[in-house]
Amino acid sequence: MILTVTLNAALDVTYEVPGVDWDGVNRVRSVHRRAGGKGVNVARVLRGLGQEVLVTGLAGGATGRAVEADLEAAGLPGALVRVAGESRTTLVVSGGAEGGTALFNEPGPEVTAAELREFVRVYEGLLARADAVVVSGSLPRGVPADTYAHLAALAAERRVPAIVDADGEPLLHAPAGRPAILKPNADELTRAVPHGGPVEGAEHLRSRGAESVVVSLGADGLLAVTPDGTFRARMPYKVEGNPTGAGDSLVAGLALGLVEGTAWPDRLRRAAALGAAAVAAPVAGDFDADVYAHVHPLIDLT
Ligand SMILES: O=P(O)(O)OC[C@H]1O[C@](O)(CO)[C@@H](O)[C@H]1O
């Protein structure tokens, strides 16, 4: 089983629009509402690939109940810890290939120290059943920036490999938890390690404790700096669509490769193809199986 952690679970609302007029009325062509937050999306993709998953994290209020209900409706096993605060909504406004995509991510609830302690207690119990853990997304208010490092360290103590997908301070702290894979995107890496290029940035995070670092480069593919060497996955063409959730789909591919023990080149090829296939799907957490099958063999791995 792969355990995914979403401390800042969300109700993801996606508006598909023909374009946005910031001074006028915008008519929404279609609306999707469902449980989100990065770990939830990772779990959806993994489940779509036939992998057993379990979603944990924090959820509160009416929005938290809606997240729990949607997970249940989707048949995704969940063990969310309830908090008193109200979980957030995230809004994606997607104008398709020409219109671009804008995200509005609310900060999330205020979480107390006691609520976080209760989560860690539940998490430690769930680790006993996990083959790997994915910890991803933003932290809700009140949760210390070194929490992902702590969760990764607890996993490492139990020999459960962890993947951490974080930004800002949580990303800077994460290597101390010795995660198997740290997955920033290029902007996140540049913010965390401003000197040098992506290879130097990844090497810096490895020198601080991360075993491997995989940097997502959007339509340009992936860079991985690992104990087995440095690899680069290049995409054969740009897939048009909604890039929201592409990073989550990519992380799902990495997690599957981790539990299956797949060699790095094949692991990266699958992850990059899943990221591209997610762009072709309208909602985060989905991927287009046809695009996946088409792109996968064409990815150049060096
Ligand atoms: O936790 P954040 O970094 O705010 O990201 C959450 C958001 O990102 C997405 O997972 C897309 O990656 C959305 O589904 C949305 O819930």
The ligand as an ORCA input file, in Angstrom:
! r2SCAN-3c Opt
* xyz 0 1
  O      -1.273     22.419     -1.221
  P      -1.067     23.352     -2.357
  O       0.360     23.555     -2.709
  O      -1.818     24.638     -2.156
  O      -1.658     22.659     -3.635
  C      -2.974     22.190     -3.687
  C      -3.532     22.358     -5.029
  O      -2.642     21.788     -5.981
  C      -3.272     20.757     -6.698
  O      -3.031     19.573     -6.052
  C      -2.674     20.580     -8.041
  O      -1.364     20.091     -7.877
  C      -4.741     21.066     -6.650
  O      -5.478     19.904     -6.709
  C      -4.897     21.866     -5.343
  O      -5.567     21.169     -4.360
*
